[in-house]
Amino acid sequence: MSSNKSTRDDTIAVHAGRRPLDNFGVVNPPVFRASTILHPTLDSWENRHKENVHKYGKHFVRYGLHGTPTQFSLRDALSEIEQAEDTALVPSGMAACAIPFLAYASPGAHFLITDNVYEPVRRLAEGYLKQLGCVIEYFDPRIGGGIANHIRPETKMIWLESPGSLTMELTDVPAVVAAAKKAGVVTGIDNTWSAGYFFKPLAIGVDISVHALTKYQGGHSDVMLGSVSCATPETFEKVQMAIAATGMGASPDDTYFVQRGLRSMPTRLKHHHEAGLKVAKWLEQRPEVRMVMHPGLESHPDHALWKRDFSGACGLFSILIDPPSRAALESMMENYNYFGIGASWGGFESLIVTSFPGRLRTAVPWTDSGTVLRLHIGLEDPDDLIADLEAGFDRLAKA
C-alpha cells in the first residue's frame, strides 16, 4: 500500500482507522467484546504494562476496559481528522467534557469557563469541581485576547465552546490561545458543533478538543459516545490518567456504530450546512422572528470570525421571537410534521426546542425577554422544512 495518504477530510473520514488486512479483509473493523485478555506466557502477563504481544497499530490490547481493535480504530480515525496526537473514548459527550477538568482539578485550581458553556458543564463546575476546592470564573465568550486579564498563577485551564450551543456566540480562539500559551495555561474546547470537520482547534494551538460523538459522528440518534483529542503526548497522558481513575470505558458496540456513521459524516454535514443556511435565511425574512442566531449569516455579529476560522456550519442554530402565550407556543410547536421536540441534535431528523439562556448566564447576563427556540436542521428537503415552519407560524398567529 502506498505511503501517500490524503490530507482531505472527506477521504480521511472514509479510510482512517481501518485495517482490513489485519481483520481477514473485513472492510469495517469488527466488534471485539472483551474483558479478559489471555496471555501466551507468564512473562507476557507480568510485563503487560511494559510490552505486549497483542499489538494493533500503535496500540496494545491489555484489558477490555482499556480498548480493543474496535476502539483503537475509531481513536485513530478521530485523531487523524482532529490532527491530534491521540484520542480517548468515553461513554458520552458530557463525560468527554468532564474528563479534562478532572485531569487538572486540585484544591485551589482556577478554571476559566466561557459563559455560553453547555449547561451540564456549568453544573459540573458549580457542584463537583467546587466540592474539590476548585475556583470557577466565567468570562464573556467574545473576550478574545482580554482573557489575559483573568489568568492567575493558579489558572489550570481555559474552557471554550465556540459557538455556544444555545446563543451561538463565537470566541476569537486564536487570541485566547495566544494569551494562554504566554501564561502556560492549557486550553480546551467543546468542538461538537463543527464535528471536527468545519473547524480544527488543535491546528491553531488548542490543547484539548472534545466531542459528543452522539451527534454528527454517530449521525442517527441511536448511540452515546464521547471523545477527547489531545495535541501532545503529555496532555493525553493526563487525560488517560483521569479516565483510568474513574474507570471509564467505551462500549465496543457503540464504538462500532459511531465508526460506521463517521464514514458518511462529510456527506451529511454538507447537507446540514446548505439546508441550515437556507432555512436560517428564510427565517431572517419572517416578521415573527426578531433575530436568527446563526454565525453563517452576514447579520451575525461574529460572522467575520466564522468566515476566518470555519469552513462551514452544521444544522444547529437558534432564533428569538416575541414571547407568545403558552397556548400559542404549544399550538405552533406540538403540531409540526417534521420537527420533533427533543434533546440532542446531529441526527438525520430535524428538531426544535425552547431554551432559556437567561437562567444560565453570569458573566454576561442574558436580559432579552423574548423566547429562544433552538432548531436542528436535519437531512430532509429544506423546502419541506420551510413549509412546516411556515404552517407553525400560521398556527401561532391564529392562537
Rosetta blueprint (number, residue, H / E / L):
1 M L
2 S L
3 S L
4 N L
5 K L
6 S L
7 T L
8 R L
9 D H
10 D H
11 T H
12 I H
13 A H
14 V H
15 H H
16 A L
17 G L
18 R L
19 R L
20 P H
21 L H
22 D H
23 N L
24 F L
25 G L
26 V L
27 V L
28 N L
29 P L
30 P L
31 V L
32 F L
33 R L
34 A L
35 S L
36 T L
37 I L
38 L L
39 H L
40 P L
41 T L
42 L H
43 D H
44 S H
45 W H
46 E H
47 N L
48 R L
49 H L
50 K L
51 E L
52 N L
53 V L
54 H L
55 K E
56 Y E
57 G L
58 K L
59 H E
60 F E
61 V L
62 R L
63 Y L
64 G H
65 L H
66 H H
67 G L
68 T L
69 P H
70 T H
71 Q H
72 F H
73 S H
74 L H
75 R H
76 D H
77 A H
78 L H
79 S H
80 E H
81 I H
82 E H
83 Q L
84 A L
85 E L
86 D E
87 T E
88 A E
89 L E
90 V E
91 P L
92 S L
93 G H
94 M H
95 A H
96 A H
97 C H
98 A H
99 I H
100 P H
101 F H
102 L H
103 A H
104 Y H
105 A L
106 S L
107 P L
108 G L
109 A L
110 H E
111 F E
112 L E
113 I E
114 T E
115 D L
116 N L
117 V L
118 Y L
119 E H
120 P H
121 V H
122 R H
123 R H
124 L H
125 A H
126 E H
127 G H
128 Y H
129 L H
130 K H
131 Q H
132 L L
133 G L
134 C L
135 V E
136 I E
137 E E
138 Y E
139 F E
140 D L
141 P L
142 R L
143 I L
144 G H
145 G H
146 G H
147 I H
148 A H
149 N H
150 H H
151 I L
152 R L
153 P L
154 E L
155 T E
156 K E
157 M E
158 I E
159 W E
160 L E
161 E E
162 S L
163 P L
164 G L
165 S L
166 L L
167 T L
168 M L
169 E L
170 L L
171 T L
172 D L
173 V H
174 P H
175 A H
176 V H
177 V H
178 A H
179 A H
180 A H
181 K H
182 K H
183 A H
184 G L
185 V L
186 V E
187 T E
188 G E
189 I E
190 D E
191 N L
192 T H
193 W H
194 S H
195 A L
196 G L
197 Y L
198 F L
199 F L
200 K L
201 P H
202 L H
203 A H
204 I H
205 G L
206 V L
207 D L
208 I E
209 S E
210 V E
211 H E
212 A E
213 L L
214 T L
215 K L
216 Y L
217 Q L
218 G L
219 G L
220 H L
221 S L
222 D L
223 V L
224 M L
225 L L
226 G E
227 S E
228 V E
229 S E
230 C E
231 A L
232 T L
233 P H
234 E H
235 T H
236 F H
237 E H
238 K H
239 V H
240 Q H
241 M H
242 A H
243 I H
244 A H
245 A H
246 T H
247 G L
248 M L
249 G L
250 A L
251 S L
252 P H
253 D H
254 D H
255 T H
256 Y H
257 F H
258 V H
259 Q H
260 R H
261 G H
262 L H
263 R L
264 S L
265 M H
266 P H
267 T H
268 R H
269 L H
270 K H
271 H H
272 H H
273 H H
274 E H
275 A H
276 G H
277 L H
278 K H
279 V H
280 A H
281 K H
282 W H
283 L H
284 E H
285 Q L
286 R L
287 P L
288 E L
289 V E
290 R E
291 M E
292 V E
293 M E
294 H L
295 P L
296 G L
297 L L
298 E L
299 S L
300 H L
301 P L
302 D L
303 H H
304 A H
305 L H
306 W H
307 K H
308 R H
309 D H
310 F L
311 S L
312 G L
313 A L
314 C L
315 G L
316 L E
317 F E
318 S E
319 I E
320 L E
321 I E
322 D L
323 P L
324 P L
325 S L
326 R H
327 A H
328 A H
329 L H
330 E H
331 S H
332 M H
333 M H
334 E L
335 N L
336 Y L
337 N L
338 Y L
339 F E
340 G E
341 I L
342 G L
343 A L
344 S L
345 W L
346 G L
347 G L
348 F L
349 E L
350 S E
351 L E
352 I E
353 V E
354 T E
355 S E
356 F L
357 P H
358 G H
359 R H
360 L L
361 R L
362 T L
363 A L
364 V L
365 P L
366 W L
367 T L
368 D L
369 S L
370 G L
371 T E
372 V E
373 L E
374 R E
375 L E
376 H E
377 I L
378 G L
379 L L
380 E L
381 D L
382 P H
383 D H
384 D H
385 L H
386 I H
387 A H
388 D H
389 L H
390 E H
391 A H
392 G H
393 F H
394 D H
395 R H
396 L H
397 A H
398 K H
399 A L
